[in-house]
Amino acid sequence: MKILFPRKKHLHFIHIGKTAGTALKHALSDYTDSRHAQIYLHGHDFKLTDLPDNQYCFFSVRDPIDRFVSAFYSRQRQGKPKYNSKWSAAEELAFSLFETPNQLANDLYSDNWKKRVNAEYAMLSIRHINNSYWDWFINERYFLSRKKSIVFIFDQTSLNSDFEEFKKRFSISKKALLPDRNSVNAHSNNVSFNTKLNKVAELNLKRWYAKEYVFVDLVKKHFSL
């Protein structure tokens, strides 16, 4: 039987797809029990509503457009080499229609109805692209009602420094290290992939992901990211 130290927190990781969660889980997998924290590393199905009362959570966020690009290429390669998650029938069709994230985003609000319908179909069919931050946090009212349960939020753009701060705050071993970006365990895209988006594509994505930006702005406002 494990004896918890005074003030030891039960911390649950909410794994939002394509926000560096795989890298964080790899780094923490051998260090889930520290003096100040007992860490639980969950899959994508664990939501804020699953968090027990009097326990805590942490997660990471990413700009919705960056997340879209990452998700597109991750699913295009079926999660390889870290995973081998085969396409659904809908994803297979989507990737037969669009070769790059720019092409997909550019067609989202096209005046050409066929292009627009195909793009909407792909956005609603490709895993990670078709889910929302709100899938994990329900709505603004519920999210803020559990604000005190959220003890740390990683920003994907400052992941390394955030991770060092996280380790200090919860007495995690210095041996816990994030994988190198090019490592399989980082589950990141090849740097040679064309991640550039034209202006139309960017504007279309900001429109499509308007509710996602509401969430990101809410996090920045209430958690000082």
C-alpha positions in Angstrom: 0.0 0.0 0.0 1.4 3.4 -1.0 1.5 6.1 1.7 0.8 9.6 0.3 2.8 12.5 1.6 1.0 15.4 3.0 -0.3 17.8 0.3 0.4 15.1 -2.3 -1.8 15.7 -5.3 -3.4 13.2 -7.6 -2.8 14.6 -11.1 -4.6 13.3 -14.1 -3.3 14.0 -17.6 -6.0 15.0 -20.1 -4.5 14.0 -23.5 -5.8 16.2 -26.2 -4.7 14.9 -29.6 -1.8 16.6 -31.4 -0.8 18.9 -28.5 2.5 17.1 -27.7 0.7 14.7 -25.3 2.6 11.6 -26.6 5.9 13.3 -25.8 4.8 14.3 -22.3 3.5 10.8 -21.5 6.7 9.3 -22.6 8.8 11.7 -20.5 6.6 11.1 -17.4 5.9 7.3 -17.8 8.7 6.3 -15.4 8.2 9.1 -13.0 4.5 9.1 -12.1 5.0 8.9 -8.3 6.9 11.8 -6.7 6.9 13.4 -3.3 4.2 15.9 -4.3 2.3 14.1 -7.0 0.8 10.9 -8.1 0.4 11.1 -11.9 -2.2 9.3 -14.0 -1.5 9.2 -17.7 -4.7 8.6 -19.6 -5.7 8.1 -23.2 -7.7 10.5 -25.3 -11.0 9.3 -23.8 -10.4 10.9 -20.3 -12.3 14.2 -20.0 -12.6 16.8 -17.4 -16.0 15.3 -16.4 -14.1 12.1 -15.5 -11.9 13.9 -13.0 -12.8 12.9 -9.4 -13.7 15.6 -7.0 -10.7 16.8 -4.9 -8.3 15.6 -7.5 -6.4 17.6 -10.2 -5.6 17.6 -13.9 -3.1 19.0 -16.3 -3.0 19.2 -20.1 -1.4 21.0 -23.1 -2.8 23.4 -25.7 -1.7 24.4 -29.1 -2.8 26.9 -31.7 -5.7 25.4 -33.6 -4.2 26.0 -37.0 -0.8 24.4 -36.0 -2.8 21.5 -34.5 -4.7 21.1 -37.8 -1.5 20.9 -39.8 0.0 18.4 -37.4 -3.2 16.3 -37.3 -3.4 16.2 -41.1 0.1 14.8 -41.6 -0.2 12.5 -38.6 -3.3 10.8 -40.0 -2.0 10.9 -43.5 0.8 8.6 -42.4 -1.6 6.7 -40.2 0.3 7.6 -37.0 3.5 5.9 -38.2 6.1 5.2 -37.1 5.1 5.5 -33.4 1.7 4.0 -34.1 -0.1 2.1 -36.8 -3.6 3.4 -36.7 -5.3 2.6 -40.0 -7.6 4.9 -41.8 -11.3 4.7 -41.5 -13.1 4.4 -44.8 -14.0 8.1 -44.5 -10.4 9.1 -43.9 -9.2 7.0 -46.9 -11.6 9.0 -49.1 -10.5 12.3 -47.5 -6.9 11.6 -48.2 -7.6 10.6 -51.8 -9.1 14.1 -52.2 -6.5 16.2 -50.5 -2.7 15.7 -50.5 -1.8 18.7 -48.3 -3.3 20.6 -45.4 -3.1 23.8 -47.5 -5.2 22.3 -50.3 -7.9 21.2 -47.8 -8.0 24.5 -45.9 -8.0 26.5 -49.1 -11.2 24.7 -50.3 -13.2 25.1 -47.1 -15.3 28.0 -48.1 -14.8 27.8 -51.9 -17.4 29.2 -54.2 -17.1 25.9 -56.1 -19.7 23.8 -54.3 -17.9 20.5 -55.0 -14.6 21.7 -53.6 -16.4 23.1 -50.5 -18.4 19.9 -49.9 -15.3 17.7 -50.3 -13.4 19.9 -47.8 -16.2 19.9 -45.3 -16.4 16.1 -45.6 -12.6 15.8 -44.9 -12.7 18.2 -42.0 -15.5 16.1 -40.4 -13.8 12.8 -41.2 -10.1 13.0 -40.3 -9.3 12.0 -36.7 -8.0 14.9 -34.5 -9.0 17.4 -37.2 -12.7 16.6 -36.5 -12.5 17.0 -32.7 -12.6 20.0 -30.5 -11.1 21.2 -27.3 -14.6 21.3 -26.0 -14.9 17.6 -26.5 -12.7 17.3 -23.4 -14.0 20.4 -21.5 -17.7 20.5 -22.4 -18.4 24.2 -22.4 -17.1 27.5 -20.9 -19.3 27.4 -17.8 -18.3 23.8 -16.9 -14.6 24.5 -17.6 -14.5 27.5 -15.4 -16.5 25.8 -12.7 -13.6 23.4 -12.3 -10.8 25.9 -12.6 -9.4 25.1 -9.2 -8.9 21.5 -10.4 -6.6 22.5 -13.2 -3.0 22.8 -11.8 -0.9 23.1 -14.9 -1.3 23.8 -18.6 1.5 23.3 -21.1 1.8 25.6 -24.1 3.1 23.6 -27.0 5.3 26.5 -28.2 7.2 26.6 -24.9 7.0 22.9 -24.1 10.6 22.4 -22.9 10.6 25.3 -20.4 7.1 24.4 -19.3 8.2 20.9 -18.6 11.1 22.0 -16.5 8.7 24.2 -14.5 6.3 21.3 -14.1 9.1 19.1 -12.8 10.1 21.7 -10.2 6.5 22.3 -9.1 5.7 18.7 -8.4 9.1 17.4 -7.5 9.5 15.2 -10.6 12.9 13.7 -11.1 15.4 15.6 -13.1 15.9 12.4 -15.1 12.5 12.9 -16.7 13.3 14.3 -20.2 11.2 15.1 -23.2 12.2 13.0 -26.2 14.2 14.6 -29.0 11.9 16.1 -31.6 13.1 13.7 -34.2 12.6 10.7 -31.9 9.8 8.2 -32.7 8.6 8.8 -29.1 8.0 12.5 -29.9 5.4 11.4 -32.5 6.0 14.6 -34.4 5.9 15.3 -38.2 8.9 15.2 -40.4 10.4 18.7 -40.7 10.5 18.2 -44.5 6.7 18.3 -44.7 5.1 21.3 -46.3 3.4 23.0 -43.5 2.9 26.4 -45.1 -0.6 27.8 -45.6 -1.6 30.6 -47.9 -3.6 33.5 -46.6 -6.9 32.1 -47.8 -6.3 28.8 -46.0 -5.4 30.6 -42.8 -8.5 32.8 -42.8 -10.7 29.8 -43.6 -9.2 27.8 -40.7 -9.7 30.7 -38.3 -13.3 30.8 -39.3 -13.8 27.0 -39.1 -12.0 26.8 -35.7 -13.6 30.0 -34.2 -14.8 28.0 -31.1 -11.3 26.5 -30.7 -9.9 30.0 -30.4 -12.5 30.9 -27.8 -11.1 28.0 -25.7 -7.4 29.1 -26.3 -8.3 32.7 -25.4 -10.1 31.5 -22.3 -7.1 29.5 -21.2 -4.8 32.5 -21.7 -7.1 34.8 -19.8 -7.6 32.6 -16.8 -4.3 30.7 -16.6 -1.7 33.3 -17.7 -0.2 31.4 -20.6 
